[in-house]
Amino acid sequence: MGKNQHVVKHQEGWAVKGAGNEKATKVTSTQKEAIEAAREIAINQRSEVVIHGRDGKIRDKDSYGNDPFPPKDKKH
């Protein structure tokens, strides 16, 4: 299992950062673009996407790990 990917506010828009990394993997102009990029990485690494709001608090999570019985996604 790889590092969880965090979507966080960045001075140039939004950033995708691997857990524990100081440097952003990718910087985008919108949160939606950052979530899409984080999702692709998380699928490859079988990890989670952790989405932070503008205030820095976690507002959502999506798991792309190997759980054979993941919780049902009620958002979609």
N, C-alpha and C positions, 0 to 999 in steps of 0.2 A: 504494500500500500504506500502511495506517495504522499507528499506534503499536501495538506489542505490549502486551498486557494482562497485568499481573502480579497474581496472587492471593497476598496476603501477610497475615501475622498482624497484627492491629490490637488496640488496647486494648479496643475494644468487640466484638471477635469476629474477623472476617476482612474484608479490603478488596480492592477491585479498583482498581488504579492503572495509568494509561497510562504507558508507558516515559518516564522523565525527569520525570514529574509528581511534585510533593511532596504534593499534595492527592489524596485518594481520590475516585474517580468514584462508588463505591458502597461502603457498609459493610453487612455482613450478620452474622447471628449464627452461621452455620455456614460451613465451608469449601465444602460442596457448593453452597450458594446462591451463594456468590461465584464459584465455577467456572462455574455456569450463566449468571450475569450477564456474566462475562468472555467466555464463549463467544459470546453474542449480539452483544456489541460487536465481537469479533474477526471474526465472520462478516460483519457490516456493513462493517467496515474492511478486510477481507481481510488479516488479520494473524495473529499467534500468541497463544496463551494460555500463559503461563509460570506454573506452579504451584509455589509455595514451601512447604516444610514449616514446622512450628513453629520449627525451628532457623534458618530463613531460607534454607537451601540449596534449590536447585532440585531438585524431585523428579520433575517431569514437564513435557512440552510438547506442545501440539497446534497444528497449523498449519491455518489456514483461508484461505490465500493462493490465488494463481492457478496453482499448480504443477499442470500437466496430468498429471503422473505422481507423485503424492505417495507417500511410503512407506506400506506397508500397516500398518494399525492392529492390532497384536497384542494389545491390551488388551481389545478388545470382540469 
